[in-house]
């Protein structure tokens, strides 16, 4: 008998297990001397928390703070504008990941570009660019690469394939960003209210849990790398609670079925072959963060659409709409319902801010699952 997909996650959604953890957390939380505020950095965790009504299961002195772990949400308008402008260039096919379609820049979205006749394609895997390039050898295929450490190796693998196969019509606009630097910036903010972190799991599969050690040692903040199912999250909250009560600040891996301390060293080596850190990168809503993003190494500049089309790409910083509070939401200083335009002027079909447009955005999660609170 074959194993069905449902068998693989049933135990991690088991109601009895979830309630058992909720009871243990309720008992231990009575020992807290002050409220415990946990930032789940990853947007995937935010959606699990909202979808399964986890805040309802926790005592009132334990709170979730939503972090900036949604790569589409933190992409600044000027970079979105780059994608839009590139898509309208002659003989260009712009390829990117699906979440990018409705993200508003200052000019328009890629969905708007398509309505103007631009050839914009959305893929699940960057490797699909190879087929697109071969079928359109008279066109320039530009892969607008986005994502955290999770998706960077996929772009690296595509670059490796392009070089090995001598493909001449694929180019890259690199927007890969890295999580730890953003976490550090949040902690350095004097207004931060973060007591502990639920660490991004998929990022950790690539980079390993070691990248969070600085937060436990330097900042004295517990970090638990968690899976994405409700049992995972509840177990991670309990582990954090135990650390706080015992006066410990450690990095623990709840998601041990996929995460190791060292991570995927093969993927790390592949990334280092093609990429180097940018001196700085502007995160939407947060601002410039040093060493927080990748760029192609100079030796691969012939593949770099950002350099090839530099004359068309404005680098001036563009701020968000004045009514949008995505900046405070991404910093964990506000929750979506506190925004005056949430659910009215700003909805998934007509997003005013980036936190609403992405499937991993906090506003999107509240809009979709807010009735569970």
N, C-alpha and C positions, 0 to 999 in steps of 0.2 A: 504494500500500500504506500503510495507516494505521500510526501508531507505537503499539505496545503499551506498557502501563505498565511492563512488565519491562524494555523497552529503555532506559527513563529512569534506572534504577538499577543495571543490570547492571555497568557500568563501575566503580561505586562499591562493588561487592562482589566485584570480581575478585580471585581468590586470588593470582595472580602479582603483582599490584600491591601487595597487602597484604604479601606475603612480601618484596617488594623494599624496601618502607619498613621492615619489621622488620629487614632486614639492615643498612640504613643507620643505623638507630637503634642497633643492637647495636654497630656500629663506633664511632660518635660517643660513645656512652655510656661507653666505656672512658676517655674524656678527662675525665670528671666527677671532681671531687675529693671530692664528698660525694653522698649520695642526692638524687635529684630528686623532689619531691613535688608532683604536679599535681592541683589540685581541678577536677573537672568540676562546674560549678554546677548544671547542668540534669539533672533526672531522666531525660530522654530519652537523654542521653549515657550515663548510668549503665547503662541497659538495653542500649544498643548495646555498651558495653564488656563487659558480662557475657554477653550473647547470643552474641557472636562470639569469646569467649575471648581478648580482646585482652591482658589481663595475662599470659597464657602466652607471648605473642609478644614481650614486652618484657624487657629485661635486669633482673636483680634489684635494680639500683640506681635504677630508675624506678618510682614508685608512684602509684596513683590515690587521691585523697581525695574521698569523696563529699560533695557540698554540699547546701544547703537549697533547691535549685531544683525543688521539687515543691509546687505551691500547696496541694494538699489536705493534704499532710504537715505543713505549717507553720501550718495553720489551728487556732487554739487551741480547747480544748474549749468555752469559753463561747460562741464564735461558732457552733460546731456545735449547741450547745444552743439558740441563737436560731432556727436553721433548724427544729429539732425542735418547739419551742414554737409558732412561726408556723404550721407545718403543721397543728397541732391546733386552730387558731382557727376559729371558726364561719365558714362560707362562704368559706374560703380554699383556693386551689389553689397549692401551692408548686411552683415550677419551678426546676430547677437542672441543672448538668452531671452526667453519669453517674457520675464518680468519687466523688461525694458520698454515694452510697447506703449504703455500709457503714461510713463513717467514724464511729468511736465518740466520742460526747460524754460528758458525765458522767451524763446521763439515759438516753440510748439513741441509736440511729442513725435515719436517715430510713427505712431498711428496716423498723425496728420501728414507726415512726409509720404506715407503710402498713398494717402488720398490725393496727393499731388502728383502721383505717378512714380515715386521713388521705388526702387526694387529693394525692399527691406524684408529680410527673412529671419525667422526665429527658429532656433534649433535646441535640441536637448543635449547634444554633444558637439563640441567644437570640431570634432573629426568630420562632421557632415560638410564642413567647408571644402574638403578635398573633392568630394563628389560634385559640389556646386561649381568649383573652379574648373574641373575637367569638362563639365557640360557647358561652360561659358568661358572658353579660353580667350575670347575677345574682350572680356570684361575684367575689371579689377575687383577682387573679392576682399573686402575689409572686414576682419573680425574684430568687433568692438567687445573686448574682453573685460568682464566684470567679476567680482566675487572676492571672498576672503582667501585664506590659505587653502581652503577646501577645493576651489576650482582652479587655482593657479597651475597645478600639475597637468590638468587637461589642456591648458593653453601651451604649456611646455611640450607636451606630447605632440600637439599639432605642429608646433615650430619644428620639432625634430623630424616629423614626417615630411614637412615641406622641404627641408634641406636634403633629406635622404633621397626623396623622389624628384628633386630638381624642379619643383613646381614654382613657376615664375609669376603667378598672378594672385597670390594670397599675401595680404598685408595685415598688420596688427595695430590696433589702438589699445594700449594697455591701461587698465584701470583696476588692477588687483591691489587690494589693501590688506593690512595686517592688524589683527585684533589687539595684541598686548599693548601697543603704543597708545591706542585709544583708551584702554582701561586705565593706563597710568595717568593720562590727562584728566580723566574724570576724578580720580582720587586726589589729584593735586588741586582741584577746585575746592576752595574753602567752604563752599556751600553744599558739597556732596554729603549725602546721607547714607552712604553704602557701608554696611557692616560685613558683608560677605558676598561671594559670587557663586552663581551656578555657571560653570565654565562651558563654553561651546564645545560640543562633542565632535562634530565633523572637522572642525579646525584642528582638534587634538588628534584625530586619526592621522592627519598628515604631519603635524609638527610635534606631537607628543605632549604629555601633561607637563613636561619640564618647563614649558614657556610661561607657566603661571607661578613658578616658585618664588619669583621676586615679590609677588603680591602677599604671599604668606610671610616671607622673611623680612622684607623692607617695610611693608605697609601694615603688617599684622592683620591681614584679612583672610579668613578661611576661603578656600576655593574647592568646590566639588564638581568634577567633570561628569556631567549627567547625560544619560540617554534621553530620548524624546517621548517615551510613553509615560502615561500618568503615574505608574508605579515607580518608574525611574525618578521622576521629579519628586514624588513624595519621599522616597528613600533618600534622595540627595538633601532635601530640606531637613530630614531627621539627622543626617550626618553633620550638616552645618550646625544645627541646634546643639548637638552633642559637643562639637568643638568649642562653641561659644560658652557653654556651661562649664566645660572643663578648662577654660582659659587657654585653649590651643589655637594656633593658626597654621594649618597645614594644607597641602594639596592632596586631595584624595580623588581617586577615580572610581566613580560608581559605574561608569560605562566600560567596565573592564572587558566586556565581550568584543570590543572593537578598539579600545584606546590603550596604548602602552606609554611608558615614560618617554621613550626615544622617538616614537612615531614612525612614519614610513620614510626610512632613510634613502630609499631609492628615489622616491618622489622629491625629497629635499635636494638631492644631488642634481636631479634633472632641472629643478628650478634655478639652482645656482649656476648652471651652465649658461642659461639664457638671460637671467635677470640680475639686476642689482637694485639696491634701495634708492629711491628718490630722496633728495635732501629734505623735501617736505611735500605734503599733499593736503589739499583743503577738503575737509569732511563737511558735508552739508549739515548745517546746524551746530557744528562743533568748532570749525575753524581749522587753521593750519596745524598739522601734527607732523613733527619731524620724524623722518625715517619710517613712515607708516604706509608706504606704498612701493610697488615695484615699477621699474621701467626696463625696456630692452637695453642690453649692453651695447656699447658703441659699435662693436664688431657686427651687430645685426641691424644696424641703422637702415640698411637697404630694405628692410621689412617693416620699418616703423612709419605707419601712416601719420602719426603725430608730427613727425619731422618732414615727411614727404609733402604733406598738405598744410604745413605750418602757416603759409601765407593766408589761408582761408579760416584758420582756427583762432578765435579770440581767446586770450587767456585771462582777461579781466574778470575778477570775482563778481558774482551776481547774487544778491541776497534774495531770500524767500519773500513771499507775500507777507505784508505786515500783520494780517489777521491770523496767519498760520503760526502755531506754537510748536511745530515739529522740533525746533532746536531744543526747547526745554524737555520735550518728550524723549528725544534721543540722549539727553544728558541725565535722564532719570529724575528730573526736577518737577515734572508734571505728568499727569495721565491724560489720555485722549478726551475723556468727558469734560475736562476742564477747558478745552478749546471751544471758543464761542461759535466756530463754524462747523464743528464736528457733527456729521450726520445731516447737516442742512445745506450749506454752501459747498461742503466738502464730503463727497461720497465716493465709493469705489468706481462708479461709472463716470463721475466728474470730479476727480481728485484735485484739491487745491494744493496739497502738500504731499511730499514723498512718503510719509508714514501711512497714508491711506492707499496709495496706488499699488504697493508691493504686497504680494501674498504673505510676506514675512513681517510686514509693518505692524506696529502696535495699534495704530488707528484702525487698520483693516481688521485686526483680530477683535477689537472692541465692537466694531460695527457688525461683524458677523456673529459674534458669540456673546455680546453684552447682555442679552436677555437672560443669560444663565446666572448673572450675578445677583 
